[in-house]
Amino acid sequence: MNRLDGKVCVVTGAASGIGKRIAEVYAARGGKVVIADLKLEAAETVAQAIRGVGGDALAVAMDVTDEVQVVTGIEKAIEHYGQVDVLVSNAGIQIVNRITDFSLADWKKMLAIHLDGAFLTTRECMRDMQKRNTGGAIIYMGSVHSHLASKLKAPYVTAKHGLLGLCRVVAKEGGEYGIRANVICPGFVRTPLVEKQIPEQAKEFGISEDDVVKNVMLKDTVDGEFTTVDDVANVALTLAAFETNALTGQSIVVSHGWFMQ
């Protein structure tokens, strides 16, 4: 169960955080992982570490909002490994602000990274998957905010909702080729991205950082615990290894019960 032997797995934003852990878990289960990240040096460090423990990994530079870089990065992956079997569209950032204070530039930046990046990487990987017609898995990193809204996160919530729509269309169009598409929707994972939000939200709401954690981020969980990178990576492994269209077009929430659907 949950083996990826020989499968080529592209993970974007894989030089740190959730993406890094997914790449490590995939490699440990036999996958050949492509560490795609804006920061090539950091991506190469992760790839070297995976190779150092007997895994198979390739680092590629990729700004997911740059069409040329996405096309080139996927071409390098295919040139090196011959194919792409799994895409994890994980690259993302967070900018916290009130709608009335958001600049259009920041709004566009958020949507470009989360949605344009998901589209561009999907398009290139689907082209290879359809050409070979041997199936594949496309996994989007959504959020509980794919289903719920929070103050200060208008473009993030908008983008994460949008991933549900993209996923469902990919599931419909990819079904005849055995290409599955699903969205993972984590709760708060204590990555650098979330750490950055704690003081930002404390300032905006006029409360302490402890109150942000307890009364904003974790108040609706069943156990007051953060979701972990391992929680998310294990779900990503299941979705990548699942072999039929029985599980496609779905969102799977990993949030310690914060949101139940």
Buried (B, 14 or more C-beta within 10 A) or exposed (E): EEEBEEBBBBBBBBBBBBBBBBBBBBBBBBBBBBBBBBBBEBBBBBBEBBEEEEBBBBBBBBBBBBBEBBBBBBEBBBEEBEBBBBBBBBBBBBBBBEEEEBEEEBBEBBBBBBBBBBBBBBBBBBBBBBEBEEBBBBBBBBBBBBBBEBEBBBBBBBBBBBBBEBBBEBBEEBBEBBBBBBBBBBBBBBBEBBEBBBEBBBEBBEBEEEBBBEEBBBEBBEEEBBBBBBBBBBBBBBBBBBEEBEBBBBBBBBBBEBBEE
